[in-house]
């Protein structure tokens, strides 16, 4: 059997088992192990590639970020952040829908996980929105859309995986993700203001109330400061920053704000480990699938198709990849997508002479968009379950919101100087800058 047929058979098995409800990791492994039977690749080599995919120091950041989110939500500390969001924007037209977006922008900088975001926001604000008369379909749609911000802003787990697999600066991806993340956040707020339900109008919070809300939320809000400050100053790697953030919660936040929760800490650690096991086994399976995909020259064939169409024009190459990743992201989660197609991405990044951090942010934004698009739409599906509404109804409510994501992706493609401005100012080396031979300043690629 030739390589093309083997690739098609592998893909068919993965999609077939996926639609039967088999977990993504085992669907990928089924395609890999059966497909490899028609090649000269041994199953032992594929199992070794699985472990190679998981054997990365950079991936150690993920369980600590997950533990931060689990500790914050389990100890109910996030309610203080929700109260701060309410004090800041609760009076704006759209009411609680505005609060959802602002709360997600805060919490995303603590957990880095879209699934953690959607679970916490649904639990904290889903009920109050229902009681105020918001349509359940709109509630699910806005919660899901706001939760995708976690895929872009630091400490994004998606960015950690992309950086670890693609050998791209994780700190650079963190910084470059700030602009598109804020664009999605403010875009959702604008949409809710002009096109969303009016909600219950509240009086503007007095300055004293806002100050009290800041005071109450000050300890948990130190977590983004620890994560970003430590990484940007070079004191911590992303993994070390996660460790320090967990230590801050265990030593300071929980003892001062919810001391009774200390007895639940073993449960929180177990839950974080259990949650981490899901992406970890998927990372291993996807690495094996991606290696066989590259071995069978699948990445090279697709890269040739795209370069034949787009040449070496960086914008056209990224538009082609956005189209490809939008389609793929409708069926596969971001983590396995990144791992499987990273050889293709690297080849096209070199062909178009594209900054790797710029390419990474464009594709991460695209994959975030895929979390709310059919037929898979993992985050939208989760929000629908939490809110208690049919997925099809939530999908219809989410369709107008797609404009925010498409505009953000297009802006990220065509205005790289804006997107890369922050990493160039803070961590120049992360985007390929090098110190000037004159001894002052940096020289950066155009």
N, C-alpha and C positions, 0 to 999 in steps of 0.2 A: 504494500500500500504506500503511495507516495505521500510526501509531507503535507500537501494541501488537504488530502482526504483525512489524514490523521488529525490535523488541526480542526477540521470541520466536525469530525466524530467526537473529539474531546469537548468541543464547545457544545455540541448537541447534548452529550451526556450531562454536562454541568447544568445546562438550562433545564433539561428534562427532569433531573432529580430535584433541582431547585423548585420547580413548579409542583412537584409532588410533596413539597414540604420538608425535604431533607435539608439539614443545616448547611450553610454555605461551605464550610470547611470540608465536610464529607462529600458534598457535590463536586467540589474542585478535585478532591483526591480520587473520586471515582473516575473523572475524566482523565486525570493524569495516569493513574495506574493501568486503566484499560488501554488508553492511547499508547502508552509506552510499550505495551505488549506487541505492537506492530512496528517497533523500532528496535535498534540494537542497544538501547539504554536499559540498564538493569534497574530493578525496583530498589535495590540497595542504594544506588546513586540518588534516586529520587527521595528516599527517606533521609539521606544525608543532607540533601538540599533543604528539606523541611527544617531540620535542626539548624542549618546555616542561617536560614531566614530569621529564626528566633534568637540566634546567638549574636546580639548586637547590644553594645553598652548603651547606645542612645535610646533604645526602646525601654530601658529601665525607668525613664521619666514617666512612662504611661501609668504604671500602677500607683505612683505617688500622686499624680494629678487626679486619678480616679479616687484615691483615698481622701484627698482634699474635698472633692465633691460629696463623697459619701458621708464624711464626718460633718460637713456643714449642713447637709440636708437632714441627716438622721438626728443630729442634736438640735434641730429646729432653729439654728442660728440665722438661717437665711430669711426668717420672718422680719428680722431687723432691717435687712437690705430691702425687702419688699416695702416696708414702712417708709424707708428713705425715698424709694422710687415714687411712692404715693405722694409724699410731701413735695417732691420736686415737680411732678407733671400730672398729678391727680386732677387738677383744676382745668387742664387743657381739654378741648373738645375731643371726644373719644374716650376720656376717662381711663378706665382700667385697661383698655387696649393700648394706650400710651404707656401705662405702668408696666405692662407685659414686656414691651420692647426695652424700656430703660432697665428693668430688672434683669432681663437677659443679658444686656450689655455689661452689667455689673457682675453677674454670676458667671458669665462666660470666661471672665478673666480670673476665675478661681478654679473651675473644673476642667476646662478645655474639651469637654465631651458634649456632643449634641444630644445624646440619649439621656445623660444626666440632666441637662438643661430642660428637656421637654418633660421629664418626670417631675422635677422640682417645681417648674412653673405651673404645670397642670395641677399639682397638689396645692400650691400656694394661692393661685389666682383663678383656677378653673371654676371652683364653687362660687366665689364671690361674683364672678362675671355672669354666671347663670342666674344668680339671685337678683342681679340688676337688670335682667331681661335681654342680655346678649344672646343671639342665635347660637346654638351649640356648634353648628358648622363653621361659623365665623370664629368662634373661640378656638376650635381645633386648628383652623388655618393660620391664625395670627400667632398662636403659641408655637406651632411647628416652624413657621417662617422665622420668627425671632430666635428660635433655638439654633438655627443654622449659623448664627453669628459665632458660635463657639468653634466652628471649623476654621475660622479665619483669624480671630484675635488671639494673642498669646494668653495662656499656654496651650494652643491648639494641639490636640493629639494627632489630628490629621497631618499637621505640619511636621510634627515629630517623626511620624512614619515616613513622610515624603523625604525629609532631610536625611534620615538614617538610611533609607533604601537607595536614594538617588545621589548620596554624597554631596548634599547641598547644605549650606549653613542653616541650621535650625534657628539660630538667633536672627539671621537675616530674614527668614520666612516669617518669624514672629513679627518683626518690625514692619515688613512690607505688607503684612495682612491687616494692619491697623486701618489704613485708608479704605479698602473695600469693606472691611467689617463695619466701620462707622457709616459708610455710605448705605449699606443695607439697613442699619439701625435707624438712621435719620430718614431714609426712604420709606421705611415702614411707618414711622411716626407721621410723615407727611401724608401717606396714603390713608392712615386712620383718621387724620384730621379732616381731610377733604371728602373721602369716599366711604369711610367706615361708619358704623352706628354712632350716634351722638353720645349715648351712654348717660349716666347720671352726672349732672353738672355739680361740681363741688366748688366751694369758695377757695380762693388761693390761700395756701398755707402761709401763716404769718412767719416772718423771719425767725422768730423765737422757736416755732415748731420745727422749722427746717433745721435750725441749729441743734435742737434736741435729737432730731432723727439722725443727723450726722454723728452726734456724740454716741448714740446707742449703737450705730453701725460701724463705729470707728475701728473696733478690734477686728471684725471680719474683713473690713475694707483694707486692712493692712496687708492682706494676702496678695492682691495684685501688686502692691508696692514691693513686697519681698520678692515676688517672682520676677517682675520686670526690672526692678532696681538691681537685684543680684546678677541677673543675666547681662544687663546692659553695661554695668560697671566692670564686668569680668570677674566678679568675686565668685560666682557660681556658674557651673554648667547647667543646662536645663534640668538634668537629673538631680543635681545637688540643690537647685532651687526648689524642686518638688519636696525634697527631704526637709529642707528648712521650713517650708510652708506647713508641712504636716506637724513638725515639731512646734511651730507657733500655735497651731490649733490645739494640740495636746497639752502644752504647758501653760498657755495663756488664755485662749478663747474659751474652751470648754470649762476649765475650772472657774473662770470669772463669770461666765454667762449662763452656764447650765451644768453645775457641778454634779447634779443627780445623774447625768448621762454617762459618767465615767464608767459605771458598771456595764454599760452597753458597748464599750470600746472593743472587746474581743469580737463581738458580732459584727461591728463595722469593718474590722480588719478582714474577717472572713468573707464578708460581702464584697469588699474591694478586690480581694484575691479571686473570688468567683467571677466577678465581672471582667477582670483582666484576662481570665482564662479564655474567654470567648474571642476577643480579637487576637490573642496570642496564637491559638491553634489555627485561626484563619490566616494569620500572617505566615505561618509555616506552610500551610497548604497552598497559599497563593504564591509563595516563593518557589515552590516546587513546580506549580503550573506555569509560572512565568519563565522559569529556567527552560522547561521543555518547549514552551512557546518560542523562546529565542533560539533554542537548539534546532528547531524545525524551520527556522528562518521566517517565522510569522511576522516578527517585528520588522525585519528588513523589507519584506514584501509590502507591508502597509506603509512603511516609511517611503518606499519608492513610489507608491501610488500618490502619496501626499505631495512629495517633491515634484512629481510630474505635473501635478495640478497647480501647486503654489510656487514652484521654483524655490528660490532662497529668500523670498519676501517674508520677513518675520511675522508681520500682521496676518498674512494669508495662512501661514503655517499654523499660527495659534488659533485662527478661526476654524480651520479644518480639525484641529485637535479638540476645540470646544464642541464642535458638532459631534465628533466621535465620542468624547467623554460624556456628553449629554445623553446620547443613546445608550452607552454602556452603563452610565450611572442610574439609568432607569431600571436596570436589572441587578446590578451588583453594588455592594457597599463600597464606600470610598477606599478603605484600606486594601482589600484585595485588588481593586482596580489599579491603584497606584503601583502595587508590587508587580502585577502581571504586565503592565504596559510601560514600566519604567525603561526597559531597553529601547522601546520605540521613542519615548519622550527624550531620552538622552541623545539618540541619533538625530532627531529633528531639531533639538536645541543647538547642536553643533552645526547642522546644515543651515539654519537660519541665523547663526551667530547671535543667539538670544541669550540674555543674561539668565542663568539658571534660576535665580531667585524670582525674577519676573515671570518666567514660565511656570514656576511652582505655584505662585499666587494665583495666576490665571486659572490653572487646572484645579486648585483647591476650591476656588470660588465656584467653578463649574460643578464640581462634585457636591458642594454644599447645596447648589440648586437642585441637583438630582435627588436629594433627600426629600423633596416635596413634590416630585413629579411622578406621574403614573408610569408603569403599573406597580412598581415596587414602593417608592416613596416612604422609606423606613420611618423617618421622623414624623411625617404626616400620618402614617398608619398608627404609630404609637400615640400621637396626640388624639386621634379619633377614638382609640380604645380608652384612653384616660378620661376623655370628655363624655364618651358614651354616645357617639354619633356615627352614622355610616360613613365609610371611607369615601364613597362616591359623592356624598353631600359635602364633606370637608374639601374634596378635590375641586368641586365647582366654586366653593367660596375662595379657594386659594388661587384660582386662575388669574384674576386681575393682579395679584401680588407678584406674579411672574415678571411683570414689567420692571419692577425694582431690581430683580436679580439680573435680568438681561441688560439693563442699562449699566449696572455695576460691572458686569463682565466686559462689556464693550469699552467702558471707560478704562478699565484695568489693562486692556489690550493696547489701546491707542494712546494712552498717556503714561508710559512707563516712568517718565521723569518724576511725575507726581507720586506714583506708587513707591518708587525706590528712593525718594527724597529722604525719608526718615532713616532707613538703614544706612544711607550714605553719610548722614550727619552723626549718627550714633555709633555704628559699627561698620566703618568703611570697608574693612577687609571682607566682610560677609558678602559683599556684592562685587568683589573683584578689584576693589581699589588697592593701590599700593602707595607706600610712602614716596614722596618726591625725592629724587636724588639730591635736590638742593637742601633737603633736610627740614623743610617746613611744608605742612599740608600733605594732601593726598592727590594722586592722579587717578581718575576713575575712567573706565571705558564708557564710550558714548552709547 
